[in-house]
Amino acid sequence: SGVGFNSSLNIIPFSHQLLTLSTTAEGWVGAAWVVGMLVDSDSTSDTSLLYGFISKNDIGYFSLSTGISRVHFESDQDFSFGDDHALTLKHSKITVGLPFQTQLFWTPFKYMGFGIVAYANVNHTKNFYGGGLSIQAGDLK
């Protein structure tokens, strides 16, 4: 399980085209028994430049985009051996990913919209995906 945050800047350079700068941060916590208590704490973040298709009408829009991203992984492993001994291992890795993002928004007002954003990132280290409810602000009509 995890909790994440996503923010996007959308620009429509031409009719039916969408350029998006997006950033995502996610975190996970898990536990298992390995020679004592092992607690994994992982986080993933990416910054993406996406290009895609947008279909707009009077009540909202739908978009589908892909592009390239910089993905950063961090993890901590804390090993506890009794009450007096502990060891923490830290790992960090940066890689390139292939991001995907889709947006479905209802825009009842000129400067505010409500919608759903779903995203995924495919890379050779650890693929991730997510989504959520969103509020959008800006010149939407």
C-alpha positions in Angstrom: 0.0 0.0 0.0 1.1 3.6 -0.4 0.3 7.2 -0.4 1.2 9.5 -3.3 1.1 13.0 -4.6 0.9 14.1 -8.3 1.0 17.6 -9.7 0.8 18.6 -13.4 1.2 21.7 -15.5 -0.9 21.3 -18.8 -0.3 23.4 -21.9 -2.4 23.1 -25.1 0.0 24.3 -27.8 -2.3 23.3 -30.7 -5.8 22.0 -31.2 -6.1 18.4 -29.8 -2.5 18.4 -28.5 -1.4 18.4 -24.9 2.0 19.1 -23.3 2.3 18.1 -19.6 5.1 18.6 -17.1 4.3 16.2 -14.2 5.9 15.3 -10.9 4.9 12.3 -8.7 6.0 11.1 -5.3 5.0 7.9 -3.6 5.9 6.0 -0.4 5.5 2.4 0.9 6.0 0.7 4.2 6.2 -3.0 4.8 7.5 -5.4 7.4 8.8 -9.0 7.6 10.8 -11.2 9.9 14.4 -11.8 8.9 16.9 -12.6 11.7 15.0 -10.0 13.8 12.6 -7.4 12.6 13.1 -6.0 9.1 11.2 -2.8 8.2 11.4 -1.6 4.6 10.7 2.1 3.9 10.7 2.8 0.1 9.9 6.0 -1.8 9.7 6.7 -5.5 9.5 10.1 -7.3 9.6 11.1 -10.9 9.6 14.2 -13.1 8.1 13.7 -16.5 7.6 15.5 -19.8 4.6 14.1 -21.6 3.0 14.8 -25.0 -0.3 13.6 -26.1 -3.9 13.9 -27.3 -6.7 16.0 -25.8 -10.4 16.0 -26.7 -12.3 19.0 -25.3 -16.0 20.0 -25.3 -18.2 22.4 -23.4 -18.4 20.2 -20.2 -14.9 18.9 -19.9 -12.0 17.1 -21.5 -10.2 13.7 -21.9 -6.4 13.4 -22.4 -3.9 10.6 -23.0 -0.2 11.3 -22.9 3.2 9.6 -22.8 6.8 10.8 -22.8 10.1 10.5 -20.8 10.9 10.7 -17.1 13.6 10.9 -14.6 12.8 8.3 -11.8 14.4 8.4 -8.3 14.1 5.4 -5.9 15.1 5.5 -2.3 14.9 2.8 0.3 15.9 2.2 3.9 16.1 -1.1 5.6 16.3 -1.1 9.4 17.5 -4.4 11.1 16.9 -4.7 14.8 18.8 -7.3 16.8 17.5 -7.2 20.3 17.1 -4.1 22.3 20.6 -2.7 21.9 21.7 -3.3 18.3 20.4 -1.9 15.0 21.6 -1.5 11.5 20.2 0.8 8.7 21.0 0.2 5.0 20.2 3.0 2.6 19.8 2.5 -1.2 19.3 5.2 -3.9 19.0 4.8 -7.6 18.1 7.1 -10.6 16.9 5.8 -13.9 14.9 6.8 -17.0 11.3 5.8 -17.3 8.4 5.8 -19.8 5.5 7.6 -18.2 1.8 7.4 -19.1 -1.0 9.7 -17.9 -4.7 10.0 -18.6 -7.0 12.7 -17.4 -10.8 13.0 -17.4 -12.1 16.4 -16.2 -15.4 18.1 -15.8 -15.0 21.8 -16.2 -18.2 23.6 -15.1 -16.4 26.8 -14.5 -14.0 28.8 -16.7 -11.2 28.7 -14.1 -11.8 25.4 -12.2 -12.4 21.8 -13.0 -12.8 18.5 -11.1 -11.6 15.1 -12.4 -9.6 11.9 -12.3 -6.0 11.5 -13.1 -4.3 8.1 -13.6 -0.6 7.6 -14.2 1.9 4.8 -14.7 5.7 4.6 -15.1 7.5 1.8 -16.8 11.2 1.5 -16.1 13.8 -1.3 -15.6 14.0 -0.9 -11.8 10.5 -0.8 -10.4 7.3 0.0 -12.4 4.7 2.0 -10.5 1.1 3.3 -11.1 -1.6 5.3 -9.3 -4.4 7.7 -9.6 -6.7 9.9 -7.7 -9.3 12.7 -7.6 -8.1 16.1 -8.7 -8.9 19.8 -8.8 -7.6 21.9 -11.6 -7.2 25.6 -11.8 -6.4 27.9 -14.7 -8.0 29.0 -18.0 -9.9 25.8 -18.8 -12.3 26.9 -21.5 
